[in-house]
């Protein structure tokens, strides 16, 4: 599954943000063009990124129709966190 992310940095310096998905242990995540789940957004800018979420082979999420997930974004400088609830589309959809 692919999700479009827009991360706004309202600070006067570049900030790093970590992207993750819960529930933990069911999914692998990759932010396009990034190593790990960390992205840097320049000062006073909005970063646009694609998040790829895959369910681990044989997991309940891979075989189910829809699985509720939460996408978390954390500012590593301020430790502020935000989330968005959505669904993962598995094979059973």
C-alpha positions as semicolon CSV with decimal commas, in nm:
position;residue;x (nm);y (nm);z (nm)
1;X;0,000;0,000;0,000
2;X;0,121;0,351;-0,076
3;X;0,039;0,660;0,127
4;X;0,117;1,022;0,035
5;X;0,265;1,224;0,323
6;X;0,294;1,600;0,352
7;X;0,509;1,702;0,647
8;X;0,515;2,070;0,738
9;X;0,815;2,214;0,920
10;X;0,715;2,550;1,072
11;X;1,051;2,600;1,241
12;X;1,336;2,826;1,128
13;X;1,578;2,535;1,088
14;X;1,567;2,195;0,914
15;X;1,407;1,920;1,123
16;X;1,420;1,543;1,100
17;X;1,096;1,350;1,123
18;X;1,053;0,978;1,185
19;X;0,764;0,797;1,016
20;X;0,629;0,473;1,163
21;X;0,320;0,253;1,152
22;X;0,131;0,072;1,427
23;X;0,042;-0,196;1,513
24;X;0,411;-0,290;1,535
25;X;0,535;-0,626;1,412
26;X;0,287;-0,667;1,124
27;X;0,430;-0,426;0,867
28;X;0,745;-0,315;0,694
29;X;0,772;0,051;0,597
30;X;0,990;0,245;0,353
31;X;0,981;0,616;0,275
32;X;1,067;0,656;-0,092
33;X;1,424;0,774;-0,144
34;X;1,515;0,755;0,227
35;X;1,713;0,514;0,440
36;X;1,501;0,401;0,730
37;X;1,194;0,597;0,820
38;X;1,362;0,935;0,873
39;X;1,307;1,237;0,648
40;X;1,453;1,587;0,671
41;X;1,226;1,881;0,594
42;X;1,391;2,220;0,528
43;X;1,307;2,524;0,743
44;X;0,960;2,672;0,681
45;X;0,882;2,417;0,409
46;X;0,648;2,125;0,343
47;X;0,803;1,794;0,244
48;X;0,609;1,557;0,017
49;X;0,692;1,189;0,055
50;X;0,551;0,849;-0,035
51;X;0,528;0,585;0,236
52;X;0,523;0,222;0,125
53;X;0,367;-0,018;0,375
54;X;0,391;-0,394;0,326
55;X;0,253;-0,669;0,546
56;X;0,490;-0,947;0,644
57;X;0,430;-1,270;0,450
58;X;0,179;-1,496;0,621
59;X;0,071;-1,232;0,875
60;X;-0,293;-1,172;0,954
61;X;-0,264;-0,828;0,792
62;X;-0,136;-0,980;0,465
63;X;-0,427;-1,223;0,442
64;X;-0,706;-1,004;0,581
65;X;-0,921;-0,769;0,379
66;X;-0,873;-0,445;0,571
67;X;-0,654;-0,384;0,875
68;X;-0,672;-0,062;1,076
69;X;-0,334;0,110;1,098
70;X;-0,203;0,435;1,242
71;X;0,070;0,634;1,067
72;X;0,286;0,826;1,315
73;X;0,515;1,121;1,238
74;X;0,750;1,241;1,511
75;X;0,964;1,556;1,505
76;X;1,300;1,442;1,642
77;X;1,392;1,792;1,766
78;X;1,074;1,873;1,959
79;X;0,948;1,516;2,017
80;X;0,601;1,626;1,904
81;X;0,400;1,345;1,747
82;X;0,098;1,339;1,520
83;X;-0,092;1,050;1,368
84;X;-0,346;0,965;1,104
85;X;-0,568;0,657;1,115
86;X;-0,621;0,469;0,790
87;X;-0,647;0,110;0,663
88;X;-0,411;-0,139;0,503
89;X;-0,557;-0,336;0,210
90;X;-0,457;-0,702;0,233
91;X;-0,515;-0,994;-0,007
92;X;-0,864;-1,061;0,125
93;X;-1,011;-0,734;0,001
